[in-house]
Amino acid sequence: MTSSASTDSWYQDAAAAQIKSERLEKAELLNGRVAMLGFVIGVLTEVITGHGIVSQITLGAFGCN
């Protein structure tokens, strides 16, 4: 009976590890896509406004033009 319980526990642990791995993979994929989107938006804003990405960030912080 203990052998069956330990086997069941092993399967439960293996399934939990697989689920965690799949969630982590999906989260990293989403993070990468959001980062690429942010970079493209920054470059497009630079093209439209003529301000560099660093300048765009500091404009809000310091209120300078």
C-alpha positions as CSV (number, residue, x, y, z in Angstrom):
1,M,0.0,0.0,0.0
2,T,2.8,2.4,0.7
3,S,4.4,1.6,-2.7
4,S,1.1,2.7,-4.4
5,A,0.9,5.8,-2.3
6,S,4.5,6.8,-3.1
7,T,4.0,6.1,-6.8
8,D,0.8,8.3,-6.7
9,S,2.8,11.0,-5.0
10,W,5.5,10.8,-7.6
11,Y,3.0,11.2,-10.4
12,Q,1.4,14.1,-8.6
13,D,4.8,15.8,-8.2
14,A,5.7,15.1,-11.8
15,A,2.4,16.6,-13.1
16,A,2.8,19.7,-10.9
17,A,6.3,20.2,-12.2
18,Q,5.1,19.9,-15.8
19,I,2.3,22.4,-15.3
20,K,4.7,24.8,-13.6
21,S,7.1,24.5,-16.5
22,E,4.4,25.1,-19.1
23,R,3.1,28.2,-17.3
24,L,6.6,29.5,-17.0
25,E,7.2,29.0,-20.7
26,K,4.0,30.8,-21.6
27,A,4.8,33.7,-19.2
28,E,8.3,34.1,-20.8
29,L,6.8,34.1,-24.3
30,L,4.3,36.8,-23.3
31,N,7.0,38.9,-21.7
32,G,9.2,38.7,-24.8
33,R,6.3,39.8,-27.0
34,V,5.4,42.7,-24.8
35,A,9.1,43.8,-24.7
36,M,9.3,43.7,-28.5
37,L,6.0,45.7,-28.8
38,G,7.4,48.3,-26.3
39,F,10.6,48.6,-28.3
40,V,8.7,49.1,-31.6
41,I,6.4,51.7,-30.0
42,G,9.5,53.5,-28.7
43,V,11.2,53.6,-32.1
44,L,8.0,54.7,-33.8
45,T,7.5,57.5,-31.3
46,E,11.1,58.5,-31.9
47,V,10.5,58.7,-35.6
48,I,7.3,60.7,-35.1
49,T,8.5,63.2,-32.5
50,G,12.2,63.4,-33.2
51,H,13.1,62.7,-29.5
52,G,15.2,59.7,-28.7
53,I,14.0,57.0,-26.4
54,V,16.0,58.3,-23.4
55,S,14.6,61.8,-24.1
56,Q,11.0,60.4,-24.2
57,I,11.5,58.8,-20.7
58,T,13.1,61.9,-19.1
59,L,10.5,64.3,-20.5
60,G,7.9,62.9,-18.2
61,A,10.2,62.9,-15.2
62,F,11.7,66.4,-15.5
63,G,9.0,68.2,-17.6
64,C,11.6,69.6,-20.0
65,N,11.1,70.0,-23.7
